[in-house]
Every structure is written in structure tokens, then in C-alpha cells.
Amino acid sequence: MIKRLLVIALLAYLFFLLEFVLYDALGVWGKPELILLLVIFWGLYSGIRYSIAAAILGGLLKDTLSILPFGTYLFVLLAAAYLTTLARRNLYQPGSPFSRWVVAFFVFIGAFCIEVMLYVMRHDVRLTELLINIFLPELVTTMVVVTFVFYRLRDVAMFLKL
């Protein structure tokens, strides 16, 4: 259990850094939601307990450098962990890459909606600009890398016998 939590902490930190490097190098069209994919992977691979651990660690990392109120990303990622559990029970077919993609799609949509609702409570938002400039690029890049990231995370989990 300790070994798995240490691996989750290290992966959360690496994915956090990778999100910033990709955004800095490629802009908004090159920034997948890697920490969200980490939360989804652990929810599908090991269940809600480790998905919540990944959500807490990833949320705290993202909240440290965010302009949003502290705890926003923590809340969004915890909600994503619970959405992953719900999707795992109703949509997920073990061994099917397409069902992993579908789960990631619906959890991404849910997490984005929650994040937007939290942001709208304090700011004036133009929804069309939000959808075109933030939602669409993040959705496309996240869905492009989801299978690759899940296979690499599975390889890490199998190599370390988690």
C-alpha cells in the first residue's frame, strides 16, 4: 500500500510538471489533462481508494500554482474520482480500449462542467469563448493521448507489481 501511494505521488508530480512543460512548449493545443487521466487510471485499475489518493495529491499540486481559490482543483479531481467509479460500474468493460476512452471522455466532461460552475460563481464568463479556447483544445489533446497514457501507466504498475 505504501509503495503504491509513493508511486502515485511520484506520478502525480511528474504529470504536473509535464502539463506545464507541454503548455509552455505547445500552447493550449498541447496540454492534455494528465493529472485527470492519472485519477481515472487509478480508479479503473485499483478502485476508488487509490483514485482518491491521486486526486488529493494532484489537486494539491495544481492548487499551489492556480489563481483559483485553494481547493478548487482538489474538489474537481475528487469529483472526477467519484465519476470514474460511477462510470466504472456502468460503462467500463475490462480490457477494452474503447471503453477506457469512453470513461475518460465522460469523466473529462463532468470534471470540466464542475470546474466551469465553480469559476462562474466568481467571474463573468463568455461561454462560447470558453468552449472554443479552453474546452475544445483540452478535450482533443486529452482524448488523443488517453490510450497511450493508460498503456504506459499500466506498464509502470505491472513493472512495479502494484
Stockholm file with secondary structure:
# STOCKHOLM 1.0

chainA/1-162         MIKRLLVIALLAYLFFLLEFVLYDALGVWGKPELILLLVIFWGLYSGIRYSIAAAILGGLLKDTLSILPFGTYLFVLLAAAYLTTLARRNLYQPGSPFSRWVVAFFVFIGAFCIEVMLYVMRHDVRLTELLINIFLPELVTTMVVVTFVFYRLRDVAMFLKL
#=GR chainA/1-162 SS CHHHHHHHHHHHHHHHHHHHHHHHHHGGGGCCCHHHHHHHHHHHHTCHHHHHHHHHHHHHHHHHTCSSCTTHHHHHHHHHHHHHHHHHHHTCCTTCHHHHHHHHHHHHHHHHHHHHHHHHTTSCCCHHHHIIIIIHHHHHHHHHHHHHHHHHHHHHHHHTTC
#=GC SS_cons         CHHHHHHHHHHHHHHHHHHHHHHHHHGGGGCCCHHHHHHHHHHHHTCHHHHHHHHHHHHHHHHHTCSSCTTHHHHHHHHHHHHHHHHHHHTCCTTCHHHHHHHHHHHHHHHHHHHHHHHHTTSCCCHHHHIIIIIHHHHHHHHHHHHHHHHHHHHHHHHTTC
//
